[in-house]
Amino acid sequence: MDKEDADELEKLIPGVFIHKPEHYGNIDMFLNDAIRHQPDRVELMRFGLTEIPERIRKLRSLKHLTIFEQDIRTLPSALFELESLESLTIQVADLEELPADIAKLSRLKSLRVSCGCYDRPAPDYKVIPKEELAFRNVPPAIGELHQLEYLDISYSGIRTLPPEIQNLRNLRSLDIVNGLIESAPEFIYTMTWLDRFLIEDKPFHLCNHGDD
C-alpha cells in the first residue's frame, strides 16, 4: 500500500492508523498522526527514544501499548493518564522502577515488563547482568490493579514480590522468570484462582523485534 492509498483509507475509516515509511525514526510525525486518528493500539519501537514523550497522554482511546526502546529507563506520569489502557508491554535494556502510579491504570488486564531487551543492539553490546539491573522491585501498588489477568516480568533484578499481589483476584497467569527470586513466596500458594504461575530463573534470551 502506497502513501496515497494509506491516506485515503485513514480518511474513510475513523480510528484507522497506518504505519507509514515516513514515520520511521520520526517520533513527532508518528505522534502527530496517532493523536489525529486516536487508534486503540500503538507500538513505540525503534525510534531511538531515551524518554517517552509527554504527548502520549493525548492518545485517549489507547487500549494496547507496546514500548520496545532499549534506552528508555523511566516511565513518565503522562503514561499513567491513559485511562483506557488494557495492555501494557515494556521491553527495555533496564528500567529504573515501575512507579506506584501504575495503580492509576485501573482497566489494565495485561502487564509485561522485560529488561535485557535491545531493539538496535550495537555490534559490541553487552547485556547488563541481572545483579546490576536497576529494576529490582515490584511496587505494592500493583495490588490495586483489580482487573489484571496477566502479569509477566522477565530478566530483572527482582528478589522478592510484594504480598499485595494477593489482592489481584482476577489474575490468571503470573510469570516472574529470569530474575533473582530463588523460590516462590508462600502466599502464592494461597492464590488458588491462578490458572498458572511460573517463578524461576532460566538462561538469558535476547528480546528481538517480533518476539511474543
Disulfide bonds with the S-S distance in Angstrom:
Cys117-Cys207 2.09
